[in-house]
Every structure is written in structure tokens, then in C-alpha cells.
Amino acid sequence: MILYNSATRSKDEIKPHTEGKINMYTCGPTVYHFAHIGNLRTYIMEDVLEKFLRYSGYDVKRVMNITDVGHLSSDADTGEDKMLKGAKREHKTVMEIAKFYTDAFFEDCNKLNIKKPDVIEPATNCIPEFIKMVQGLLDKGYAYIAGGNVYFDTSKLKNYYVFNNFDAEDLAVGVRDSVSEDENKRNKTDFVLWFTKSKFEDQELKWDSPWGVGYPGWHIECSAISIKHNGEYLDIHCGGIDNAFPHHTNEIAQSEAYLGHPWCGHWFHVLHLNTSNGKMSKSKGEFLTVSLLEEKGYDPLAYRMFCLQSHYRKAQEFSYEALDNTSAVFNKLIARIAALKNDPSEEINEDAVKKYKDKFKEVLGNDLNTSLAITCLYDVLKADTNDRTKLFLIEDFDRVLSLDLINEAKKYNEKAQSQPESDEDKEIQELVEKRTQARKEKNWAEADRIRDQLKDMGIILEDTPQGVKWHR
Ligand SMILES: [Zn+2]
């Protein structure tokens, strides 16, 4: 598979460290609030990537952290701890907040058919690992203690800015609310590995460490959790573009300094979801969550399809109008699949299966082109082959796309069968029968009058050998 790599700024072949196996790491949510649908776009695209790698035969191990401590309001170590902020807002303890929003996050993922990672690790579970890594960095001279905190010394690195091809705007995101410059830092880009001198006396979660009672910085969490579960070599690191700097940049700095060798070969970043107000955020405009979309009557899977229609490396613009369009497209797609007959006496056409599967693998294998993968579904629907083969292929593609296509089509058919006839349908049927009766009685004038009346209602009649049929 070829996938764009933010670290090399080119589309690179994925080369796992161990043949046939892929270690993947995903930055998980900071569980102080609901995820907005822009956050979830990233998780949807990562999910497609993971499923496509599995579809292609790789043995994938995916690890994700849950940030329940240490992530400050600005990504650059300033401001209040987000978890503490959430707890204060809701008059709960940090751990209560963490539990509530972790559950809410996985509920959203479930609705969007995002598979749970193989390993989910809350940061508060890994304090010994963080301490070990911070100590290792101090021993190797990459870290220093100042004002009670432990800092990473970025001046020790030859190349700190790994992703510096990104727009200034993207790079600025993480540091935009630098309320106060930390005077303990030797260099502006240095970052905190361990806080002991908390700016907030009421920080709830604190642990003993060789440097005093305190808590870890956010960046060290991801490096240590990845190394704990994926070992010293990581194949693909995923995340939203917001995290490229400073978070991922700092992860690379500390991981490679600690390990003494290159750490992760491939960096997968998903671009923003924008609204007409600009980049989606929790504080700006309507707070768009999966639950809100549901309240407004949208199927979460229509939102998944909306994301798949756009390339992950392009910023996507969200509007209700755009989602309405996708919902209509999604419903039509389901209706077309529902019309396919699963006849077990038909033989699956192996040539067609190979042809369409090859195409599907080709488009996703070329930098995860999900919109062309959706086109593959329509190609199958139009294909010159039997319905059973089409259903087989649709089910196969859906292992990656996860739009519940077969299931939704089944539900569609069940609903159509159980739906009682509408009053209008009954009226039409009665008129059709009256007209048939009039024709039998050779009352042509009455038959024509009824035909015209139906025509005014938008109903077309068709005389067939099986009797009269009507459609709108
Ligand atoms: Zn992370």
C-alpha cells in the first residue's frame, strides 16, 4: 500500500518493521468533553486505514491512549489541565469526568462503526512507564530540571521540526493560546515531561516521582504508551493534523532520543473538518456531536459516508445541506442494494469478483482514496453480472467501508413489507378497480374519465397481461 507520509512529505510504500505485521498507534481523545464530529472524522479515516490494512492481509495491532491527565488548555504546556477544567465545569471529580466521556467517546465510535483499537490505555495507568522514560531522557542528557519541572531540551536535536512543510496556520494551532511564557524553559520549543510545580494547587491527580509529587506532560504519554505496547518500532502513527505540531513533533523528539534509533516510519495525518466559520472547534459555533446529528434525524452512518466521500488529506467543509445531500445519496444506495435478489441458485462470478476487488484494492492502496472506493460500489451495481455476485462484492467492500450496507438493505426491505398501505394508495387502487370494471362494462367514457383523474394525481397506468399496473 502507498500512503502519504508527513515525515517524508511523499507517498511512500508502507514497509512494516516485521513482515506481515503492522503496529499502529492513534492519539486518543482527551476525555474532558464530548468529541465533535471534526474529531471523529479523524477516527473514521483511521478506521478505514486499519480495516484496509487488515483487508490486504496484514496482521494489525492498533494501540490508542486515553488522555485523562496532563493535557493543558494549550497543547504547549500552558493553561489549565483540560480534565480539571471539565471536572470543575460539571462539579465532578476528574475520574468521574474521565469515565463519563470515555464511555461517550466509544458510544459515538460504535454508532459510526469505528472499531475499538486492540489496546486502549488510559494515561493514568502508565505512570511507572512515564517515569522510566523521563529518567532515561535525564540520564542521556536530553532533559533538565528547572523550577521543579522536568523539561525536554530541544536544542540537543539536529532536526526538531520534522513536519515543517505544514502551513504556518496548522503549526500555530497548538501554541495559539500561549497565555504565559514559561521562564524555566531554556529554549522556546522545550516542553514539559513531568510537572511537579503545578500552576494549580487543586490538581487532583498527582503521583510520587524521583522529582517530587506531580503528573506527566501530555506528549510523554503517547510515546511511553506506544513503546509499552508496540515495542521500540512503530510502523504507522495516526492523528489529526492539529497534533502534528507540537504534539507529534515532541513525541518523535523524546522517543528517538530515548530509544537511540528511528522510531516511527510512517505518519498519517487527517486534515480538518471546517464549517463556514472556519475550523471546527468546541468553542466556536454550534457544538456538533453525533448525538446532535441524531436528534436532527441523521443516521450516523450517513455522516460516515460523508467523510468517505472526501480525501483525508483535504480539509472537508461541513454543512447541513451537504449532509442532506449525502443522506439522500446514502438512502438511494441502500434502496438499490435492497433491490438485488440473493438467489442461492446463482453462481458467484469469480472473474467479476476478481476484477472489481482488484479495482477496490487499487484505489484504496493508492493513498486511501475513499471516494473512489465508494465509486467502486456503484460500478458493482452497474456491472454486467448476477445479483448474487454483486451482493458478495458489496459485502466484501463493506468490511473496509463499514456502512452496514447489507444490513441496512435488509432493514429497508423489511420496512417496505411491513409498511401498511397509505390512504392515497388505497384510493388509487379503488379507482384502478373502478376503471377496470367500467372497461368490462364497455363504459369507455367512464374508463377514460378515471384515467384522466389518476393522471392528474400523477399516476400512470399500464395495461399488462397480468392486469393493470400503476406507478407514480
Ligand atoms: Zn498523542
Boltz pocket constraint, residues with backbone or C-beta under 6 A from the ligand:
constraints:
  - pocket:
      binder: B
      contacts: [[A, 26], [A, 27], [A, 28], [A, 218], [A, 219], [A, 222], [A, 247]]
      max_distance: 6.0
